[in-house]
Amino acid sequence: MVNDKWFNDKFIIGLSPMDGYTDEPFRLVQAEISKPDVIFTEFVSAEGLSRGGVGLYDVLLYSPLERPIIGQIFGKDPESFYKSAIVLCHLGFDGVDINMGCPAKTVTQNGSGAALIAKPELASEIIKAARSGIDDWFNKKVTIDDLKLNQKTHAVIARNLKYSSHIPNIGAQPPTFSVKTRVGITESVVDAWIPHLLSHDLDFISLHGRTLKQGYSGLAAWQEIKKAATMAHQTSTKLFGNGDVTSPAQAIQYGQEFGADGVLIGRAALGNPWIFSADKEGSYEDKFHAMVRHAYHFNRIFPHRLFDSLRKHFLIYASGHPQAKQLRSQLVSLSSLDQLYAIEQDFLNC
Ligand SMILES: Cc1cc2nc3c(=O)[nH]c(=O)nc-3n(C[C@H](O)[C@H](O)[C@H](O)COP(=O)(O)O)c2cc1C
């Protein structure tokens, strides 16, 4: 079974999901400039999707170029995971991933994300529900129509399918099914948590080597990832390590040293879309072109949105620039592609 999945027996270097960053314009630039072995969407609320939240479908826009593309869902209500898994299958995702690692208070206070590490029974129910959704959709026991979504939601689903050039049911392969998590809540509990997840016969687990309490501080504990990988190797589930990796060479080295079957790279990909093909920093010219491409896709995909949400990306592209301070003040006031073109010389002449 494992051999006909998108990862086969290959060492995987993938783009980690980042809410607020890895949206469709970002992912498209990434796939065009240097394509990761796998790409995740930002996480999307399972409860919101199952209620037919129209705006959430922007998060699930993907281009064929991004395949294999994995849709990531979070929440705490098993029934919503059943329904959301059906939505992701209908939209043609290559994988369905459950977030059990987000440390944000807005998510964990509600019992979702990394809070599920402390509730293994609920985590099991969620996993079983999502898997049933995938199985029922593929065995044609259920269709998107059975979810009783309203007309507006059906319209936005049709828009997504058109954008992704996907026709449901045609040539569809069951998606991979996975969980992305952390090593624990306040301390590592991989000895209990990973066997618990492994008992669910997932295709892979992505493990960020920090606890919920750590958030993004300190260092990722790759020794804990190594323990988890050793456990996973007794099963058919793959273990992808994650945390603080900044280049493909480092990913391969960590894979060898800590026994991971793959590595996800997150923050190091921001402002650095050539990261997956070479261990180089982009030149200022590269960065400017990537920024223009990013803004072009953003305008095309979300014509109704203001440039504001691009600013954080612009600032990252400009970080390290000798005239970063002056550039920053120009970048934060940009509101159109033409204005971006106008600062090209300032960006390149340094
Ligand atoms: C701004 C931001 C948003 C994130 N959003 C998500 C998310 O939606 N889903 C998820 O599983 N992890 C999310 N993460 C965690 C990353 O996927 C990754 O696990 C973490 O950043 C460690 O990897 P890195 O050191 O390579 O960045 C987010 C991280 C950051 C910094």
The ligand as an SDF file (V2000), in Angstrom:
LIG
                    3D

 31 33  0  0  0  0  0  0  0  0999 V2000
    3.5370   31.8820   11.3770 C   0  0  0  0  0  0  0  0  0  0  0  0
    3.4450   30.3960   11.5400 C   0  0  0  0  0  0  0  0  0  0  0  0
    2.2490   29.7550   11.2380 C   0  0  0  0  0  0  0  0  0  0  0  0
    2.1400   28.3620   11.3970 C   0  0  0  0  0  0  0  0  0  0  0  0
    0.9730   27.7480   11.0380 N   0  0  0  0  0  0  0  0  0  0  0  0
    0.8980   26.3870   11.0880 C   0  0  0  0  0  0  0  0  0  0  0  0
   -0.2550   25.7020   10.6000 C   0  0  0  0  0  0  0  0  0  0  0  0
   -1.2140   26.2930   10.0880 O   0  0  0  0  0  0  0  0  0  0  0  0
   -0.2680   24.3440   10.7140 N   0  0  0  0  0  0  0  0  0  0  0  0
    0.7770   23.6470   11.2580 C   0  0  0  0  0  0  0  0  0  0  0  0
    0.7130   22.4260   11.3470 O   0  0  0  0  0  0  0  0  0  0  0  0
    1.8750   24.2710   11.6920 N   0  0  0  0  0  0  0  0  0  0  0  0
    1.9690   25.5990   11.5910 C   0  0  0  0  0  0  0  0  0  0  0  0
    3.1210   26.2290   11.9740 N   0  0  0  0  0  0  0  0  0  0  0  0
    4.2740   25.4300   12.4170 C   0  0  0  0  0  0  0  0  0  0  0  0
    5.2190   25.1150   11.2450 C   0  0  0  0  0  0  0  0  0  0  0  0
    4.5850   24.3120   10.2800 O   0  0  0  0  0  0  0  0  0  0  0  0
    6.4620   24.3730   11.7420 C   0  0  0  0  0  0  0  0  0  0  0  0
    6.0440   23.2160   12.4050 O   0  0  0  0  0  0  0  0  0  0  0  0
    7.3130   25.2160   12.7020 C   0  0  0  0  0  0  0  0  0  0  0  0
    7.4570   26.5420   12.2120 O   0  0  0  0  0  0  0  0  0  0  0  0
    8.7110   24.6100   12.9070 C   0  0  0  0  0  0  0  0  0  0  0  0
    9.3680   24.4520   11.6840 O   0  0  0  0  0  0  0  0  0  0  0  0
   10.4890   25.4930   11.1600 P   0  0  0  0  0  0  0  0  0  0  0  0
   11.4940   25.6280   12.2380 O   0  0  0  0  0  0  0  0  0  0  0  0
   11.0240   24.8750    9.9140 O   0  0  0  0  0  0  0  0  0  0  0  0
    9.7670   26.7910   10.9270 O   0  0  0  0  0  0  0  0  0  0  0  0
    3.2470   27.6040   11.8590 C   0  0  0  0  0  0  0  0  0  0  0  0
    4.4400   28.2600   12.1490 C   0  0  0  0  0  0  0  0  0  0  0  0
    4.5590   29.6400   12.0010 C   0  0  0  0  0  0  0  0  0  0  0  0
    5.8710   30.3070   12.3030 C   0  0  0  0  0  0  0  0  0  0  0  0
  1  2  1  0
  2  3  1  0
  2 30  2  0
  3  4  2  0
  4  5  1  0
  4 28  1  0
  5  6  2  0
  6  7  1  0
  6 13  1  0
  7  8  2  0
  7  9  1  0
  9 10  1  0
 10 11  2  0
 10 12  1  0
 12 13  2  0
 13 14  1  0
 14 15  1  0
 14 28  1  0
 15 16  1  0
 16 17  1  0
 16 18  1  0
 18 19  1  0
 18 20  1  0
 20 21  1  0
 20 22  1  0
 22 23  1  0
 23 24  1  0
 24 25  2  0
 24 26  1  0
 24 27  1  0
 28 29  2  0
 29 30  1  0
 30 31  1  0
M  END
$$$$
